[in-house]
């Protein structure tokens, strides 16, 4: 069975890896998308089950039974969301029919340089032609390239929270691009739905810890985007932290002004960059974003403040890691690819409190 509005123009969609956090978040939002018809859901370990058995909150939806990837009838599919683990997606996408348009939510096609990918992910890339074809899906920055893409690499959650405030500032040269420190804090869903000791309740609750210190795999993705904006190589200091919450990323970014620039210049650049955007908002001078302000939404909120240290500013962004940091941005990219209004299916207000 298919989920959609019954429109003849509805795109027939398959979600690979539908039993993970990003897959089920896609289902939650596509349920309200008038141009989407879900025709196939895969989840190898859950194959054969009804989606309502795995996720009772979806019982009210008329959705296909979970199957294995090999059992999908690709002739009945127009577009694929791939929510499989990093490292496995390359082979799967390489084997898909050429008529499909694909949005990949793993990290497998985000890095343009195959040598950088091999360095950070520990093995050579196994689909080099596809990697060269892939378009990076940071919607507000790469909109025109996304529109004509067959394969879109949906950005990571941390890179989304960092690049949306930083790319316009670096491009406008109002900050010193060689002096950027990103302190980011994420909810536990950022680690995926697989069982692991570090994600157990007793390991996460009542505490906070840094991880991937000086070695997190999202670092080269952030640097790739900022290097493109600066038209030269850029390196940043980036440290992620795990928080005892389900959703959200708060990125506190410390920057140094370029010569002659002020906080008002930074605010002007960001307001000009996002004035006509539906999902990125620069907050008033007396307000700062919090993860609770964006929970369940495709919003990115940005706040700015003058640092007590002379010549420095603090820029803070908040996103929901599962929505703007993953599935919501993937749907926004899909809307661009299909020539739809970018807000289609994404107009849910944040959950508060």
C-alpha positions in Angstrom: 0.0 0.0 0.0 1.1 3.6 -0.6 0.9 6.6 1.7 0.0 9.8 0.0 -2.8 12.1 -1.1 -3.9 10.0 -4.0 -2.6 12.6 -6.5 -1.7 11.2 -9.9 1.4 13.4 -9.7 2.6 12.1 -6.4 6.2 10.7 -6.5 6.6 7.1 -5.6 9.1 6.9 -2.8 11.2 4.1 -1.2 12.9 4.5 2.1 15.9 2.2 2.6 16.6 1.7 6.3 13.2 2.8 7.4 13.5 1.4 11.0 16.2 3.8 12.0 15.8 7.3 13.5 16.2 9.1 10.2 13.9 6.7 8.4 11.1 6.9 10.8 11.5 10.7 10.9 11.0 10.8 7.2 7.8 8.8 7.6 6.5 11.2 10.2 7.0 14.2 7.9 6.1 12.6 4.6 2.8 11.7 6.1 1.9 15.3 5.5 3.5 15.7 2.1 0.9 16.1 -0.6 3.2 15.0 -3.4 4.7 11.9 -1.8 3.5 8.3 -2.0 5.5 5.8 0.1 5.6 2.6 -1.9 8.5 0.6 -0.4 10.1 0.4 3.1 13.2 -1.7 3.8 14.7 -2.8 7.1 16.6 -6.1 6.8 16.4 -7.1 10.5 12.7 -6.2 10.7 11.8 -7.5 7.2 8.3 -9.0 7.1 6.9 -6.8 9.9 4.2 -4.1 9.6 5.7 -0.7 10.3 3.1 -0.2 13.1 4.6 -3.2 14.9 8.0 -1.6 15.0 6.7 2.0 15.6 3.2 1.9 17.1 2.9 5.7 16.7 2.6 5.0 12.9 -0.3 2.5 13.3 -2.7 5.2 12.0 -0.8 5.4 8.7 -1.5 3.1 5.7 2.1 2.0 5.0 3.8 -0.8 3.1 5.2 -3.8 5.0 8.9 -3.8 5.7 10.9 -5.8 3.2 14.6 -6.5 2.3 16.2 -4.3 -0.3 16.5 -7.1 -2.8 12.7 -7.5 -2.8 12.0 -3.9 -3.8 10.2 -3.5 -7.2 12.3 -0.6 -8.6 10.0 -0.2 -11.6 7.4 1.2 -9.2 9.8 3.8 -7.6 10.7 7.3 -8.6 12.8 8.5 -5.7 14.8 6.9 -2.9 15.8 8.1 0.5 18.8 6.0 1.6 19.1 5.9 5.5 21.7 3.1 5.7 24.8 3.1 7.9 28.0 4.7 6.6 30.2 2.5 4.5 27.3 0.3 3.3 25.5 2.8 1.1 28.1 3.0 -1.7 27.5 -0.5 -2.9 23.7 -0.3 -2.5 23.4 3.0 -4.5 25.8 1.8 -7.1 23.4 -1.1 -7.8 20.2 0.9 -8.1 18.6 1.6 -11.5 19.7 4.7 -13.3 16.1 6.2 -13.5 16.0 6.8 -9.7 16.7 10.1 -8.0 18.5 9.5 -4.7 18.9 11.3 -1.4 21.6 9.7 0.7 21.5 10.5 4.4 24.8 8.6 5.2 28.3 10.2 5.0 29.3 8.1 1.9 29.0 10.9 -0.7 29.4 14.1 1.3 33.2 14.4 0.8 34.2 15.4 -2.7 37.9 14.2 -2.4 38.2 10.4 -2.3 41.5 10.6 -0.5 40.0 12.7 2.3 37.2 10.1 2.5 39.6 7.2 2.7 41.6 9.0 5.4 38.7 9.7 7.7 36.6 6.6 7.1 39.4 4.0 7.0 38.8 2.5 3.5 38.8 3.5 -0.1 35.6 4.8 -1.7 34.0 2.0 -3.7 31.8 4.2 -6.0 34.1 6.9 -7.3 32.0 7.8 -10.3 28.9 8.3 -8.1 31.0 10.3 -5.7 31.9 12.7 -8.5 28.3 13.0 -9.5 26.9 13.6 -6.0 25.8 17.1 -5.1 26.1 18.3 -1.5 22.6 19.0 -0.1 23.0 22.0 2.2 19.8 23.5 0.7 20.2 27.2 1.4 23.8 27.1 0.1 23.6 24.6 -2.8 20.1 25.1 -4.0 20.8 25.5 -7.7 23.0 22.4 -8.0 20.5 20.4 -6.0 17.7 21.2 -8.4 19.2 19.2 -11.3 21.0 16.5 -9.3 20.3 12.8 -9.5 22.2 12.0 -6.3 22.2 14.3 -3.3 24.4 13.8 -0.3 22.3 15.1 2.6 24.7 16.9 5.1 25.5 15.7 8.5 23.9 17.2 11.5 26.9 18.9 13.0 28.0 20.3 9.7 24.5 21.7 9.1 24.5 23.5 12.5 28.0 24.9 11.8 27.9 25.8 8.2 24.6 27.7 8.1 25.9 30.5 10.3 29.5 30.3 9.1 29.4 30.0 5.3 27.9 33.5 4.7 30.4 35.0 7.2 33.4 33.4 5.6 32.2 34.2 2.1 31.7 37.9 3.0 35.1 37.9 4.8 33.8 39.6 7.9 35.5 37.0 10.1 39.0 35.5 10.2 38.4 32.1 8.6 41.6 30.8 10.2 40.4 31.3 13.8 37.1 29.4 14.2 36.3 27.3 17.2 33.1 25.2 17.2 31.8 23.7 20.4 28.7 21.6 19.6 26.4 19.6 21.8 24.0 16.9 20.5 21.2 14.7 21.7 21.7 10.9 21.8 19.7 10.2 18.6 22.7 11.6 16.6 24.5 8.3 17.3 21.8 6.3 15.5 19.4 3.6 16.7 21.9 0.7 17.0 22.6 -0.8 20.4 25.9 0.4 21.8 27.2 0.8 25.3 27.9 4.6 25.0 24.2 5.1 24.2 22.7 3.3 27.2 20.6 5.3 29.5 22.9 4.9 32.5 25.9 5.9 30.4 24.2 9.1 29.0 21.9 10.4 31.7 23.0 12.9 34.4 26.2 13.8 32.5 27.9 15.3 29.5 31.0 14.1 27.7 33.1 15.2 24.8 33.8 12.6 22.1 35.7 12.3 18.8 38.0 15.0 20.2 40.2 16.4 17.4 39.1 13.4 15.3 35.4 13.5 14.6 34.4 12.5 11.0 32.3 15.6 10.5 35.3 17.8 10.8 36.4 17.4 7.1 32.8 18.0 6.0 32.7 21.3 7.8 36.1 22.3 6.5 35.1 21.4 2.9 32.1 23.7 3.0 34.1 26.6 4.6 37.0 26.1 2.2 34.5 26.4 -0.7 33.1 29.6 0.8 36.6 31.1 1.3 38.0 29.8 -2.0 41.0 28.4 -0.1 41.8 25.7 2.4 40.3 26.3 5.9 40.8 24.3 9.1 38.6 24.7 12.2 38.7 23.5 15.8 35.6 21.4 16.4 34.6 19.4 19.5 31.3 17.6 19.8 29.6 16.7 23.1 26.9 14.2 23.9 24.0 15.5 26.0 21.4 13.6 28.0 18.5 14.5 25.7 16.9 12.8 22.7 17.1 15.6 20.0 18.8 18.8 19.2 22.2 20.3 18.4 23.4 23.6 19.9 26.6 24.9 18.2 28.5 27.7 20.1 30.9 29.2 17.6 33.8 31.5 18.6 35.1 33.8 15.8 37.5 36.7 15.4 36.4 39.7 13.4 38.2 40.5 10.2 40.0 43.8 10.2 37.5 46.7 10.6 34.4 44.4 11.0 32.0 44.6 14.0 29.1 42.6 15.4 26.7 44.6 13.3 28.5 43.6 10.1 28.1 39.9 11.1 24.4 40.4 11.8 23.9 42.3 8.5 25.6 39.5 6.5 23.5 36.8 8.1 20.3 38.7 7.9 20.9 39.5 4.2 21.8 35.9 3.5 18.7 34.4 5.1 16.1 37.2 4.7 14.1 35.2 2.2 14.7 31.8 3.6 11.9 29.8 5.1 13.8 27.8 7.7 16.8 29.9 8.8 16.1 32.8 11.2 18.5 35.3 12.8 17.2 36.2 16.2 16.9 39.7 17.6 19.9 41.1 19.4 18.6 40.2 22.9 17.7 36.6 22.1 19.7 33.4 21.9 18.5 30.0 20.4 17.9 26.9 22.4 17.3 23.3 21.2 13.8 23.4 22.7 13.0 26.2 20.2 13.5 24.0 17.2 12.5 20.5 18.5 10.6 18.6 15.8 11.0 21.4 13.2 13.1 22.1 10.2 14.2 25.4 11.6 17.8 26.7 12.2 17.9 29.6 14.6 21.0 31.8 14.9 22.0 34.2 17.6 25.0 36.6 17.9 26.8 38.3 20.8 29.9 40.4 21.4 32.5 38.4 23.2 34.1 40.0 26.3 37.4 39.4 24.6 38.3 42.3 22.3 37.8 41.6 18.6 35.8 38.4 19.0 32.2 37.4 18.6 30.1 34.4 19.6 27.6 32.9 17.1 25.1 30.2 18.3 22.9 28.0 16.2 20.2 25.5 17.2 18.7 22.7 15.0 16.9 19.5 15.5 19.5 16.9 14.5 16.9 14.5 13.1 15.0 17.2 11.1 17.1 20.1 9.8 20.2 18.0 10.6 18.9 14.9 8.6 15.4 14.0 7.4 13.8 17.4 7.2 16.7 18.8 5.1 16.4 15.6 2.9 12.8 16.4 2.2 13.7 20.1 1.6 16.3 18.9 -0.9 13.6 16.6 -2.5 11.3 19.5 -2.9 14.0 21.4 -4.7 14.7 18.4 -6.9 11.1 18.1 -7.9 10.5 21.8 -8.4 8.1 22.0 -5.4 7.7 24.7 -2.8 10.6 24.0 -0.4 8.3 24.2 2.6 6.0 21.4 1.4 5.5 18.8 4.1 7.8 20.8 6.4 5.6 23.4 8.0 5.2 21.7 11.4 5.7 24.1 14.3 8.4 23.2 16.8 7.2 21.1 19.8 7.1 23.2 23.0 7.9 22.7 25.7 
